[in-house]
Amino acid sequence: MPSYKEIVNNWLPRYTGMSIDQFGDYILLTNFHHYVTSFAEQFKCDIYGEDRPMQAATNSNGLTIVNFGIGSPNAATFMDLLSARQPKGVLFLGKCGGLKYSSEIGHFILPVAAIRGEGTGDDYFPPEVPALPSFKLHKFVSQKMVEKGHDYRTGVVYTTNRRVWEHDKDFLARLRKLKSIAIDMETATIFIVGHHNQIARGALLLVSDVPVIPEGVKTEKSDTGVTEKWGETHLQLGIEAMTEIDSKGEKIKHFKY
């Protein structure tokens, strides 16, 4: 049977259309194709994988952006595939639903942890192992946001595999008991699989809806408005943070696992 290393070395180019040596030391992950196209237009670089499950681009500074799709399984797949490259740091730029009335649309969240409600992470670690970001990576992202004059919230994000749940009163009641600040479909998986693969990781989330109230449930129109108003800021914060972290940030990883 092929080894794990042989599989990921073959599958990273297979899924993205980009060779391993074209991936940079720092990676931006996203669910949005338009983030990739905006990145490519800004840096005048090629987009690979237009006919593949995932699209990727790398600029001249060695920063790569990847659209890995939607959901926990896709997030786990790509965090496994990144073992072929072993980048220095990964930052997820995703959207989330705010679960607190104070978490208004357009706010940014730097999660201190994520609840593993998706189940995917159970194939990597027992349920007792928390899904955490890399502290030094998040510290630099927070410094960059303050420097740029952007406020952000911290808290625990609940990650689920269930996409259509907004109608379920029992599920909403459970979320309230957990006291999570937001809900999404990828953050816990990126954190736990990154931990498994010894990859420094973080997440900067944009609140795109507030599904705890009926009028706060996301629609195509409301999501388009969020993207138009805050999407470019979201992307630029990620670009600047992951471009400068190598030269201005503290060393992310101090000890071997």
C-alpha positions as CSV (number, residue, x, y, z in Angstrom):
1,M,0.0,0.0,0.0
2,P,1.2,3.6,-0.6
3,S,2.4,5.5,2.4
4,Y,0.7,8.6,3.8
5,K,3.5,10.8,2.4
6,E,3.1,9.3,-1.1
7,I,-0.6,9.9,-1.1
8,V,-0.5,13.5,0.0
9,N,2.4,14.3,-2.4
10,N,0.3,13.0,-5.3
11,W,-3.1,14.4,-4.2
12,L,-2.1,18.0,-3.3
13,P,-1.3,18.7,-7.1
14,R,-4.2,16.5,-8.1
15,Y,-6.8,18.5,-6.1
16,T,-5.4,21.9,-6.9
17,G,-3.6,21.7,-10.2
18,M,-0.6,23.3,-8.6
19,S,2.7,21.6,-7.9
20,I,4.0,21.2,-4.4
21,D,6.9,23.6,-4.9
22,Q,4.5,26.3,-6.1
23,F,2.9,26.5,-2.6
24,G,4.3,29.2,-0.3
25,D,5.4,29.0,3.3
26,Y,2.2,30.7,4.4
27,I,-1.3,29.8,3.3
28,L,-4.7,31.6,3.3
29,L,-7.6,29.2,3.3
30,T,-11.1,30.2,2.2
31,N,-14.5,29.0,0.9
32,F,-14.8,31.7,-1.7
33,H,-13.7,31.6,-5.3
34,H,-14.0,35.4,-5.5
35,Y,-11.3,35.8,-2.8
36,V,-9.0,33.8,-5.0
37,T,-9.8,35.8,-8.1
38,S,-9.4,39.1,-6.1
39,F,-6.0,37.9,-4.8
40,A,-4.9,36.9,-8.3
41,E,-5.9,40.2,-9.8
42,Q,-4.2,42.2,-7.1
43,F,-0.9,40.3,-7.4
44,K,-1.2,39.5,-11.1
45,C,-0.6,35.8,-10.6
46,D,-2.1,32.7,-12.2
47,I,-5.0,30.7,-10.7
48,Y,-4.6,27.0,-10.8
49,G,-7.2,24.3,-10.5
50,E,-10.1,25.9,-12.3
51,D,-11.1,22.4,-13.4
52,R,-10.2,20.8,-10.1
53,P,-12.0,20.6,-6.7
54,M,-9.9,23.3,-5.3
55,Q,-8.4,26.5,-6.7
56,A,-5.0,28.0,-5.7
57,A,-2.8,30.9,-6.4
58,T,0.6,32.1,-5.1
59,N,2.0,35.6,-5.3
60,S,5.6,36.7,-5.7
61,N,5.9,37.1,-1.9
62,G,5.3,33.4,-1.5
63,L,1.8,33.7,0.0
64,T,-0.7,31.1,-1.3
65,I,-4.5,31.3,-1.2
66,V,-6.7,28.2,-1.6
67,N,-10.4,27.8,-2.0
68,F,-10.9,24.3,-0.5
69,G,-14.7,24.4,-0.8
70,I,-17.3,24.1,1.9
71,G,-17.6,21.9,5.0
72,S,-15.6,20.0,7.5
73,P,-14.6,17.0,5.3
74,N,-13.1,19.3,2.7
75,A,-11.3,21.2,5.4
76,A,-9.8,18.0,6.8
77,T,-8.8,16.8,3.4
78,F,-6.9,19.9,2.6
79,M,-5.2,20.1,6.0
80,D,-4.0,16.6,5.3
81,L,-2.8,17.4,1.8
82,L,-0.8,20.3,3.2
83,S,1.4,17.8,4.9
84,A,3.0,17.5,1.5
85,R,4.2,21.1,1.9
86,Q,4.4,21.6,5.6
87,P,3.8,25.3,5.6
88,K,4.9,27.6,8.4
89,G,1.4,28.9,9.0
90,V,-2.2,28.7,7.8
91,L,-5.0,31.2,8.3
92,F,-8.6,30.4,7.5
93,L,-10.7,33.3,6.2
94,G,-14.3,32.1,6.6
95,K,-17.7,33.4,7.4
96,C,-19.8,32.4,10.5
97,G,-23.2,32.9,12.0
98,G,-23.2,35.1,15.1
99,L,-24.9,33.4,18.1
100,K,-24.8,36.5,20.4
101,Y,-26.9,39.5,19.9
102,S,-23.7,41.5,20.3
103,S,-22.1,39.7,17.4
104,E,-23.4,42.0,14.7
105,I,-23.1,41.3,11.0
106,G,-19.7,42.6,9.7
107,H,-17.9,42.0,13.0
108,F,-14.7,39.9,13.0
109,I,-14.0,37.0,15.3
110,L,-10.7,35.5,16.3
111,P,-11.8,32.3,18.0
112,V,-9.9,31.1,21.1
113,A,-11.2,27.6,20.5
114,A,-13.8,25.7,18.6
115,I,-16.2,23.0,19.8
116,R,-15.9,19.8,17.7
117,G,-19.6,19.3,16.8
118,E,-18.7,18.2,13.2
119,G,-17.5,14.7,14.1
120,T,-14.7,14.8,11.5
121,G,-12.0,15.5,14.0
122,D,-12.9,12.3,15.9
123,D,-10.9,10.4,13.2
124,Y,-7.8,12.3,14.4
125,F,-8.1,12.7,18.1
126,P,-10.4,11.6,20.9
127,P,-13.3,14.0,21.7
128,E,-11.6,15.2,24.8
129,V,-8.8,16.9,22.8
130,P,-9.7,20.6,22.3
131,A,-9.6,22.3,18.9
132,L,-7.3,25.2,19.4
133,P,-5.5,27.8,17.1
134,S,-1.8,28.5,17.3
135,F,-1.5,31.3,19.9
136,K,1.4,33.1,18.3
137,L,-0.3,33.2,14.9
138,H,-3.5,34.6,16.4
139,K,-1.5,37.1,18.4
140,F,0.1,38.6,15.3
141,V,-3.3,38.7,13.4
142,S,-4.8,40.5,16.4
143,Q,-1.9,43.0,16.4
144,K,-2.4,43.6,12.7
145,M,-6.1,44.2,13.1
146,V,-5.6,46.7,15.9
147,E,-2.9,48.4,13.9
148,K,-5.4,48.8,11.0
149,G,-8.1,50.1,13.3
150,H,-10.4,47.1,13.2
151,D,-12.2,45.8,16.3
152,Y,-12.7,42.1,16.8
153,R,-14.3,39.7,19.2
154,T,-12.9,36.5,20.8
155,G,-14.8,33.5,22.0
156,V,-15.6,29.8,21.2
157,V,-17.0,28.9,17.8
158,Y,-19.2,25.8,17.4
159,T,-18.4,23.8,14.2
160,T,-21.1,21.6,12.8
161,N,-21.5,19.4,9.7
162,R,-25.2,20.2,9.6
163,R,-25.9,23.0,7.1
164,V,-29.6,23.4,7.3
165,W,-30.5,23.8,11.0
166,E,-31.9,27.3,11.4
167,H,-35.4,25.9,11.6
168,D,-34.6,23.5,14.5
169,K,-35.6,25.0,17.8
170,D,-34.0,22.2,19.8
171,F,-30.7,22.7,18.1
172,L,-30.8,26.4,18.7
173,A,-31.6,25.8,22.4
174,R,-28.5,23.6,22.6
175,L,-26.3,26.2,21.0
176,R,-27.5,28.8,23.6
177,K,-26.5,26.4,26.4
178,L,-23.0,26.0,24.9
179,K,-22.5,29.8,25.1
180,S,-20.7,29.8,21.8
181,I,-20.1,33.2,20.1
182,A,-20.6,31.9,16.5
183,I,-21.2,28.8,14.4
184,D,-19.5,27.6,11.3
185,M,-18.6,24.4,9.4
186,E,-14.8,24.3,9.2
187,T,-12.9,26.0,12.1
188,A,-12.7,23.1,14.6
189,T,-11.7,20.8,11.8
190,I,-8.9,23.1,10.6
191,F,-7.7,23.5,14.2
192,I,-7.7,19.8,15.1
193,V,-6.3,18.4,11.8
194,G,-3.7,21.2,11.8
195,H,-2.7,20.0,15.3
196,H,-2.6,16.4,14.1
197,N,-0.3,17.4,11.1
198,Q,1.8,19.8,13.2
199,I,0.8,22.8,11.1
200,A,0.4,26.2,12.8
201,R,-3.2,27.4,12.1
202,G,-5.6,30.2,12.9
203,A,-9.0,31.6,11.7
204,L,-10.3,35.1,11.1
205,L,-14.0,34.8,10.8
206,L,-16.5,37.4,9.4
207,V,-20.0,37.4,10.9
208,S,-22.3,37.1,7.9
209,D,-25.6,36.5,9.6
210,V,-27.2,36.2,13.0
211,P,-29.4,33.1,12.8
212,V,-30.6,33.2,16.4
213,I,-33.4,35.5,15.2
214,P,-35.7,34.8,12.2
215,E,-34.7,38.0,10.3
216,G,-31.1,37.2,10.8
217,V,-31.0,34.0,8.7
218,K,-28.7,34.3,5.7
219,T,-30.2,34.7,2.2
220,E,-28.5,35.1,-1.1
221,K,-29.2,38.8,-1.1
222,S,-28.0,39.4,2.5
223,D,-24.8,37.4,1.9
224,T,-24.0,39.4,-1.3
225,G,-24.4,42.6,0.7
226,V,-21.9,41.3,3.4
227,T,-19.4,40.3,0.8
228,E,-19.6,43.7,-1.0
229,K,-19.3,45.6,2.3
230,W,-16.7,43.7,4.2
231,G,-15.3,40.9,2.0
232,E,-12.3,42.9,0.6
233,T,-11.3,44.1,4.1
234,H,-11.4,40.5,5.3
235,L,-9.2,39.4,2.5
236,Q,-6.7,42.3,2.9
237,L,-6.4,41.7,6.6
238,G,-5.4,38.1,5.9
239,I,-3.0,39.0,3.2
240,E,-1.2,41.6,5.3
241,A,-1.0,39.4,8.4
242,M,0.3,36.4,6.6
243,T,2.7,38.4,4.5
244,E,4.3,40.1,7.5
245,I,4.3,37.4,10.1
246,D,7.5,35.9,9.0
247,S,9.5,39.1,9.4
248,K,7.6,40.9,12.1
249,G,5.9,38.2,14.2
250,E,7.3,36.0,16.9
251,K,8.3,32.5,16.1
252,I,5.1,30.5,15.9
253,K,6.4,27.1,16.8
254,H,8.9,26.7,19.6
255,F,8.8,23.0,20.4
256,K,8.6,19.7,18.5
257,Y,5.4,17.8,19.0
